[in-house]
C-alpha cells in the first residue's frame, strides 16, 4: 500500500511539472517580444527556462536534469550474489538528477551533479548520503581544440565496456575530426564490476581512448587502461584493460554496435573456476526515441556476455557478470517524457556462490521527465 501511495504522489508531481514550466515560458515569451534581436531573448529575466536548461542571471548558473520512477523485479540481485539461490526481489525507486554549471572564466565552468535516490518501498534515501554529490569538476578549453576537466567526473570508455563510473583526477581531450582522443588519469574506488570477491580496491589508473570516424555513418573506437596494484584475492597485481568496438548507422531507422573488452587479471572463485576476464556486447536498434519529438520511439535487442574482470565498471544495468539476451523499447508520449522497459533473460557468467550459474532474469519499467 505504501508503494502505491508513494508512486501515485511522485507521478502526480511529475505530471504537474510541464504545466508549471509552460506558464513560466509563456510569461518569458511575452517579455521577449520587446527584444530586437535573439541575443536579448529573456535578457531581463533573473531566472528563465530555456529549451534544455534553467538559466539564472543570464547563464552565470544553469540547471538541468531528469526525474525518474523505476520498477525492477525478479532476479535483480543475482548477478553478483553471495548466496545460492538468490531469492526473487523487486525495487521501486524515484531518482532525481540535477546538473548545475557555473561560469568561471571564458568557457571554463564549474560542474556538479547531484543525484538523490529514494526507495519507494521504505521512503528512505538510498546510498551513503541523502543528497549525494556524484560529480564535481571544472572543465574548459586550454587552447583551440584542446579541452580539459579536473576533479571528480564520470569516466566513460569508447563503448562503456571498461569505464562507466566516477573517478577523481584529470582529463585532456584532443577534439579533432580525424582522431579525437582522450587521456585521463586519477583514482578510482571499488571492486571491478562490483564483484563479490573484492577484486579491485582504491587504486590509481591511467587511460587513453580514441575514435576513428571511417565515414559519417561508421566509427571505430578503442580504449586502453592501466591500473596499479589491484587487490586480487590476497595478492597485488598491476592490470591492463582493453576495449575495441564499432558502431554503424545503416539508415535513419537502423543502428548497430558491437564491442569487446578484456583484462590480464587471472583469478578463481571459491569453487576453483576461472573468473572470466573478457566480455562482449552487441546491440541492434530500430528507430530512435528523441526527447524532443512526440510519438518517437525505438525498439532494441542486445546480447551480452560480460565477465566480472573484463572492465572496471561496465555500462548497462545487469551487464556485470551476466550472459543473456535483452529486448526493450522506449516511447516519447510528450516532449521531454520517456516511457521505457525491457526484459533480460540471462545467467551469471561466473558462479558467485557454489559451482552453478544462477539465473539473471529481470523485468523493468520506468517513466522519465527531462527539464
C-alpha positions as CSV (number, residue, x, y, z in Angstrom):
1,X,0.0,0.0,0.0
2,X,2.9,2.4,0.8
3,X,4.4,1.7,-2.6
4,X,1.2,2.6,-4.4
5,X,0.8,5.8,-2.3
6,X,4.4,6.9,-2.9
7,X,4.2,6.0,-6.6
8,X,1.0,8.0,-7.0
9,X,2.4,11.1,-5.3
10,X,5.6,11.0,-7.4
11,X,3.6,10.6,-10.6
12,X,1.3,13.4,-9.7
13,X,4.3,15.7,-9.1
14,X,5.9,14.7,-12.4
15,X,2.6,15.4,-14.2
16,X,2.4,18.9,-12.8
17,X,5.9,19.9,-13.9
18,X,5.2,20.6,-17.6
19,X,2.3,22.9,-16.7
20,X,4.4,24.9,-14.3
21,X,7.2,25.3,-16.9
22,X,4.7,26.1,-19.6
23,X,3.3,29.0,-17.6
24,X,6.8,30.4,-16.9
25,X,7.7,30.1,-20.6
26,X,4.6,31.9,-21.6
27,X,5.5,34.9,-19.5
28,X,9.0,34.9,-20.8
29,X,7.8,34.9,-24.4
30,X,5.7,38.0,-23.8
31,X,8.8,39.8,-22.3
32,X,10.9,38.6,-25.2
33,X,8.6,40.1,-27.8
34,X,10.0,43.5,-26.9
35,X,13.5,42.4,-27.8
36,X,15.0,43.5,-31.2
37,X,17.4,40.5,-31.7
38,X,17.6,36.9,-30.4
39,X,20.6,37.9,-28.3
40,X,18.3,39.7,-26.0
41,X,15.6,37.0,-25.6
42,X,14.8,36.8,-21.9
43,X,17.6,39.2,-21.1
44,X,15.5,40.9,-18.4
45,X,14.8,37.6,-16.5
46,X,16.8,36.7,-13.4
47,X,15.6,33.1,-13.9
48,X,14.4,31.8,-17.3
49,X,13.5,28.4,-18.7
50,X,15.3,27.6,-22.0
51,X,14.6,24.5,-24.0
52,X,17.3,22.5,-22.5
53,X,18.1,24.2,-19.1
54,X,17.0,26.7,-16.5
55,X,19.2,29.8,-16.6
56,X,20.0,32.1,-13.7
57,X,21.5,35.6,-14.2
58,X,21.8,35.1,-18.0
59,X,23.7,31.7,-17.8
60,X,26.0,32.6,-15.0
61,X,24.4,29.5,-13.4
62,X,22.4,26.9,-15.3
63,X,20.4,23.9,-14.1
64,X,19.0,20.9,-15.9
65,X,18.2,17.3,-15.1
66,X,15.7,14.5,-15.1
67,X,13.2,12.9,-12.7
68,X,12.7,9.1,-13.0
69,X,10.4,6.5,-11.5
70,X,11.7,2.9,-12.0
71,X,10.5,-0.6,-11.0
72,X,12.6,-3.7,-11.4
73,X,11.6,-7.2,-10.4
74,X,12.7,-10.9,-10.4
75,X,16.5,-11.7,-10.2
76,X,17.7,-8.2,-9.6
77,X,20.3,-9.3,-7.0
78,X,21.6,-12.5,-8.7
79,X,24.4,-11.3,-10.9
80,X,26.9,-10.8,-8.0
81,X,25.1,-12.5,-5.2
82,X,26.9,-14.1,-2.2
83,X,24.1,-16.7,-1.8
84,X,22.7,-19.5,-3.9
85,X,19.8,-19.5,-4.7
86,X,19.2,-15.8,-4.6
87,X,15.5,-15.0,-3.8
88,X,13.4,-13.0,-6.3
89,X,13.1,-9.4,-5.3
90,X,11.8,-6.1,-6.5
91,X,12.9,-2.5,-6.3
92,X,10.8,0.6,-6.9
93,X,12.6,4.0,-6.7
94,X,12.4,7.6,-7.5
95,X,15.6,9.2,-8.9
96,X,16.3,13.0,-9.3
97,X,19.3,14.1,-11.3
98,X,20.4,17.8,-11.2
99,X,23.3,19.2,-13.2
100,X,24.5,22.7,-12.1
101,X,27.0,24.6,-14.2
102,X,28.6,27.9,-13.0
103,X,30.6,30.2,-15.3
104,X,34.2,30.7,-14.1
105,X,36.4,32.3,-16.8
106,X,35.9,32.4,-20.6
107,X,34.4,28.9,-21.4
108,X,35.5,27.4,-18.1
109,X,32.7,26.1,-15.9
110,X,32.3,24.5,-12.5
111,X,30.1,21.5,-12.9
112,X,28.3,19.4,-10.3
113,X,25.9,16.5,-10.5
114,X,23.5,15.8,-7.5
115,X,21.6,12.6,-7.7
116,X,19.3,11.6,-4.7
117,X,17.5,8.3,-5.0
118,X,14.6,7.3,-2.8
119,X,13.4,3.8,-2.2
120,X,9.6,4.0,-2.7
121,X,9.0,0.9,-0.6
122,X,10.6,2.4,2.6
123,X,10.5,6.1,1.7
124,X,14.2,6.3,2.6
125,X,17.2,7.6,0.6
126,X,19.5,5.0,-1.0
127,X,23.2,5.4,-0.7
128,X,25.5,6.8,2.0
129,X,24.2,10.4,1.7
130,X,20.7,11.8,1.4
131,X,21.9,14.3,-1.2
132,X,24.9,12.7,-2.9
133,X,27.2,14.9,-5.0
134,X,28.3,12.3,-7.6
135,X,30.4,14.7,-9.7
136,X,32.2,18.0,-9.0
137,X,34.7,19.2,-11.5
138,X,36.0,22.2,-13.6
139,X,36.0,22.0,-17.4
140,X,37.1,24.3,-20.3
141,X,39.5,24.9,-23.1
142,X,43.2,25.0,-22.8
143,X,43.8,26.0,-26.4
144,X,41.8,25.7,-29.6
145,X,40.9,22.1,-30.0
146,X,42.2,21.0,-26.6
147,X,39.9,20.7,-23.6
148,X,40.3,19.6,-20.1
149,X,38.5,18.8,-16.9
150,X,39.7,18.2,-13.3
151,X,38.0,17.0,-10.2
152,X,35.5,14.2,-9.7
153,X,34.0,13.3,-13.1
154,X,32.5,10.5,-15.0
155,X,35.0,8.3,-16.9
156,X,33.4,6.6,-19.9
157,X,35.4,4.4,-22.3
158,X,34.7,4.1,-26.0
159,X,31.6,2.0,-25.7
160,X,31.4,1.8,-21.9
161,X,32.8,-1.7,-21.7
162,X,35.8,-0.8,-19.4
163,X,34.8,2.5,-17.9
164,X,31.5,3.9,-16.7
165,X,32.0,5.3,-13.3
166,X,33.1,8.3,-11.3
167,X,36.8,8.9,-10.8
168,X,38.9,11.6,-9.2
169,X,41.6,13.1,-11.4
170,X,42.1,14.9,-14.6
171,X,41.3,14.5,-18.3
172,X,42.6,16.1,-21.6
173,X,40.6,15.9,-24.7
174,X,42.1,16.5,-28.2
175,X,39.0,17.5,-30.2
176,X,39.7,17.0,-33.8
177,X,37.8,15.4,-36.7
178,X,40.5,12.9,-37.7
179,X,41.2,11.1,-34.5
180,X,39.5,12.6,-31.4
181,X,41.4,11.3,-28.3
182,X,41.1,11.5,-24.5
183,X,43.8,10.9,-21.9
184,X,42.7,10.7,-18.3
185,X,44.2,9.6,-15.0
186,X,43.4,9.6,-11.4
187,X,42.0,7.4,-8.6
188,X,39.0,5.0,-8.5
189,X,37.5,3.2,-5.5
190,X,35.5,0.0,-5.7
191,X,35.5,-3.7,-6.8
192,X,35.9,-4.3,-10.5
193,X,32.3,-4.6,-11.9
194,X,31.0,-4.8,-8.3
195,X,32.3,-8.4,-8.0
196,X,31.7,-10.2,-4.7
197,X,35.4,-11.4,-4.4
198,X,36.6,-7.9,-3.6
199,X,39.0,-7.7,-6.6
200,X,39.8,-4.1,-7.1
201,X,40.2,-1.5,-4.3
202,X,41.1,2.2,-4.2
203,X,43.6,2.4,-7.0
204,X,45.4,4.8,-9.3
205,X,44.9,4.4,-13.1
206,X,45.7,6.0,-16.4
207,X,43.8,5.5,-19.7
208,X,43.8,6.6,-23.3
209,X,41.0,6.3,-25.8
210,X,40.5,7.3,-29.4
211,X,37.7,7.2,-32.0
212,X,38.3,6.8,-35.7
213,X,35.4,8.1,-37.9
214,X,35.5,5.9,-41.0
215,X,32.8,8.0,-42.6
216,X,29.7,9.9,-41.3
217,X,27.9,6.6,-40.5
218,X,30.7,4.3,-39.2
219,X,33.0,4.8,-36.2
220,X,35.6,2.6,-34.6
221,X,36.7,3.2,-31.0
222,X,39.3,1.8,-28.7
223,X,40.4,2.3,-25.1
224,X,43.5,1.0,-23.1
225,X,43.7,1.5,-19.4
226,X,46.3,0.7,-16.7
227,X,45.6,0.2,-13.0
228,X,48.3,-0.2,-10.4
229,X,48.4,-2.7,-7.5
230,X,44.9,-4.2,-7.8
231,X,43.8,-6.4,-4.9
232,X,43.4,-9.9,-6.3
233,X,42.3,-12.3,-3.6
234,X,45.2,-11.5,-1.3
235,X,47.8,-10.5,-3.9
236,X,48.7,-7.2,-5.5
237,X,48.8,-7.1,-9.3
238,X,49.0,-4.4,-12.0
239,X,46.2,-4.7,-14.5
240,X,45.7,-3.7,-18.1
241,X,42.3,-3.4,-19.7
242,X,41.5,-3.1,-23.4
243,X,38.3,-2.4,-25.3
244,X,37.6,-2.1,-29.0
245,X,34.3,-1.7,-30.9
246,X,32.4,-0.2,-33.8
247,X,29.0,1.5,-34.4
248,X,27.2,1.7,-37.7
249,X,24.2,3.8,-38.8
250,X,22.7,1.9,-41.7
251,X,20.0,4.5,-42.4
252,X,17.7,6.7,-40.4
253,X,15.9,3.7,-38.9
254,X,18.6,1.0,-38.2
255,X,21.7,1.2,-36.0
256,X,24.1,-1.5,-34.8
257,X,27.1,-1.6,-32.4
258,X,29.4,-4.2,-31.0
259,X,32.3,-4.0,-28.6
260,X,34.7,-6.5,-26.8
261,X,36.8,-6.0,-23.7
262,X,39.5,-7.9,-21.8
263,X,41.9,-7.7,-19.0
264,X,45.1,-9.5,-18.0
265,X,43.8,-10.4,-14.5
266,X,43.7,-14.1,-13.5
267,X,41.7,-15.1,-10.5
268,X,39.4,-18.0,-9.5
269,X,36.2,-18.3,-7.5
270,X,35.8,-20.4,-4.3
271,X,34.9,-23.5,-6.5
272,X,38.2,-23.2,-8.4
273,X,36.6,-21.9,-11.6
274,X,38.3,-19.1,-13.5
275,X,36.6,-15.7,-13.1
276,X,36.1,-14.5,-16.7
277,X,38.2,-11.6,-17.7
278,X,36.7,-10.9,-21.2
279,X,33.4,-9.6,-22.4
280,X,31.3,-8.9,-25.5
281,X,28.3,-6.7,-26.0
282,X,26.3,-6.1,-29.2
283,X,23.0,-4.4,-30.0
284,X,20.7,-3.6,-32.9
285,X,18.2,-0.7,-32.6
286,X,15.2,0.2,-34.8
287,X,14.2,3.9,-34.8
288,X,15.2,6.4,-32.2
289,X,13.3,7.8,-29.3
290,X,14.0,11.6,-29.3
291,X,13.2,13.6,-26.2
292,X,12.1,16.5,-28.4
293,X,9.8,14.6,-30.8
294,X,6.4,13.5,-29.6
295,X,5.4,9.9,-30.5
296,X,9.0,8.9,-31.4
297,X,10.2,5.5,-30.3
298,X,12.7,2.8,-30.6
299,X,13.0,-1.0,-30.1
300,X,16.2,-2.7,-29.3
301,X,17.7,-6.2,-29.0
302,X,21.1,-6.9,-27.5
303,X,23.3,-9.8,-26.4
304,X,25.9,-9.6,-23.6
305,X,28.5,-11.8,-22.0
306,X,30.4,-9.6,-19.7
307,X,33.0,-11.2,-17.4
308,X,33.4,-9.8,-13.9
309,X,37.0,-8.9,-14.6
310,X,36.6,-7.6,-18.1
311,X,36.3,-4.0,-17.0
312,X,36.4,-1.5,-14.2
313,X,32.7,-0.7,-14.4
314,X,30.7,-1.7,-17.4
315,X,27.8,0.3,-18.7
316,X,24.2,-1.1,-18.9
317,X,22.4,-2.3,-15.8
318,X,22.6,-6.1,-15.2
319,X,25.5,-6.5,-17.6
320,X,28.2,-7.1,-15.0
321,X,29.0,-10.9,-14.7
322,X,25.9,-11.6,-16.9
323,X,25.4,-13.5,-20.1
324,X,22.0,-13.1,-21.8
325,X,19.6,-11.5,-24.3
326,X,17.7,-8.4,-23.6
327,X,14.7,-6.9,-25.6
328,X,13.2,-3.5,-24.8
329,X,11.5,-0.4,-26.1
330,X,11.3,3.4,-25.5
331,X,8.4,5.7,-26.3
332,X,8.1,9.5,-26.1
333,X,4.4,10.3,-25.4
334,X,5.1,14.0,-25.0
335,X,8.1,16.2,-25.5
336,X,10.7,15.7,-22.6
337,X,8.9,12.5,-21.4
338,X,10.0,8.9,-21.9
339,X,8.4,5.6,-21.1
340,X,10.6,2.5,-21.4
341,X,11.0,-1.1,-20.4
342,X,13.0,-4.2,-21.0
343,X,13.1,-7.9,-20.3
344,X,16.5,-9.6,-19.8
345,X,16.8,-13.4,-19.9
346,X,20.3,-14.3,-18.6
347,X,22.6,-16.2,-16.4
348,X,25.7,-15.5,-14.4
349,X,29.0,-15.7,-16.4
350,X,31.0,-17.0,-13.3
351,X,29.2,-18.5,-10.4
352,X,29.5,-16.3,-7.3
353,X,28.2,-18.9,-4.7
354,X,28.9,-22.6,-5.3
355,X,29.6,-24.0,-8.8
356,X,26.3,-23.4,-10.6
357,X,25.4,-20.3,-12.6
358,X,22.3,-18.6,-11.3
359,X,19.5,-17.2,-13.5
360,X,19.5,-13.4,-14.0
361,X,16.1,-12.7,-15.4
362,X,15.0,-9.1,-14.9
363,X,11.9,-7.1,-15.9
364,X,12.0,-3.3,-15.8
365,X,9.5,-0.4,-16.4
366,X,10.2,3.3,-16.0
367,X,9.0,6.8,-16.7
368,X,11.3,9.8,-17.1
369,X,10.8,13.6,-17.3
370,X,13.6,15.8,-18.6
371,X,13.9,19.5,-17.9
